[in-house]
């Protein structure tokens, strides 16, 4: 058994090189793992081991070679734990827990140990887990479609056409900019179908891009450290507290407005001159409110960014439990005392007033259309050519370039 494991370790050491990388600002189960593979050095290692002359060993190596080396996931382990498996500082259940590898998350296998333990690294977490919680090789390869995602990033062209079909002769649906990243629905020989957005009717807007102009990544979720898990919990609580505080302030403002309105009605009954004075004060207050519109727009834009990373839920209006694109902006503005329409196509007609895209300011709403010219998506402009929006069922609430799609119109809610 020890000899077999030693040989297996040698095979894995010579097999596909793999690295796992991800943006550190991604949170928890949304963190991602990028896998790349190579096959250098395999032949020499196999020849050296075959030279031992042991027929049984040769058969074992052949079995491992067929099962592992030819898989691009030889050194990749995918968690098959029902929920998560603890990553420990030492190969022992008594050692410190340094992280968690959730079901479907991937890890690079650094070493196979005696006693059915493996040493792994995943994201910022390095440690040991029991090997029976990992699928590797061909078994890991079977889990790619279930747990991994693919993303296409525009390269080698400033603007890329998204086509209706897999042909350069087909209709252009959208123009997307250099460097922007989109989920891949399906890969074909020369084309990839990408998800541009999900509208507030729950329909996905997709199209085809030629693979010569995109880089496609295979993405896995990765392990999370105990420190990161605690940070995410704190971040979620802060977002929930921010929402609760905003709702509380909104309730207090509504109560103050109710009391003020009652006072004004009472004064109106006293005398004509006092009524005129009260109306003049109200008008002055309105002018004062208009002059601070820019700062309020910035406040709204900053508040909306607190919910980046939360889920897209069709028909939803919760900033923390899930919202679609129009539900997201509807709730943000409602919490600042503005009642706008619920659906993006209605918001594009009636919300605030229309301004030129060149005059966009933080807090403005930016609208986009589908391939038929019907408004199907809305975002909040946050400044520096960026928007925050409930982008799609795959991406949730994210920040993008304001021109990640062709802009239909801009509307300003705040005076």
C-alpha angles and dihedrals in degrees: 000000000000090000091051092049091048090053091047090052090052091050092050091046090056097040134090115333111231137181132188120212136166144163107273093217092067115105133237114295088009093065112110140217123209118206127202125173141201134173106211119145100018099117097053093050092050093049092051092052095044089055090072088082096223108139094198091050090049090053090050091050091049089052092049092044092055094042101041118011096056090052115087085217098060093122094032123096123195118200114245094178113134089241112345141326122225117245108218134201092234134022092267136091087228094061127095120285108236100173149339130253107204125208110286095016118127134226137184112243109228100175143358113224137194115268095043095286126133131196112228142175123206121169107314093341122096123173147089136305136172109269094226088073092062134078112206139179114357092001091055090047090058090058097055096092091047100047110014127078131202127220130190121212120197112243139166095025135067092220127020125200117230107212131210091225138015094278138088086226094060125097120285110240100179144353114230126191134241114275098018116131128218135181115256115231096186139347125226131181097276103000139056126205110224134193110236098178146324114239128218090264090063093251120137118229106214139166144164129268127187112251092226088075102043137061113221121210127195105222130201128177113246140213121283125220121231089246092052092047090054091047091053092048089052091047092051091048090049090052091049091047091049090052092047092048091049091050090048091051089047091053091048092049091049090050091049090050091050092051092045092051091051090050092050092050090051092050090048090061093053104063142339093240093052090049090053090049092050091050090050090051090050091051091049090050089052091052091049091051090052093053091057094049093108094055091046090052089054090049090052092048092050092047092051091055091061089077099054109132096034122122133276109231119178110237091011127133101179115115092205104030099039143296139184121236098274093035088057096054091038092058095041092055094040089058088056093051099264122126111204132165118283101229124064097232090054092044089054089058104040113017112109115305134315119254132180115268089239089061095053116145134184109284095031119128117238119201133202134191137219124241090280094056094254117138108249107154140045135187139179116245111229102180134260090071091296135124134195116216147149089257106183146325089270100045106033119195109353143152118250141165109281090235096048080122131018108284116237099188146327124230128190118215099175114070 
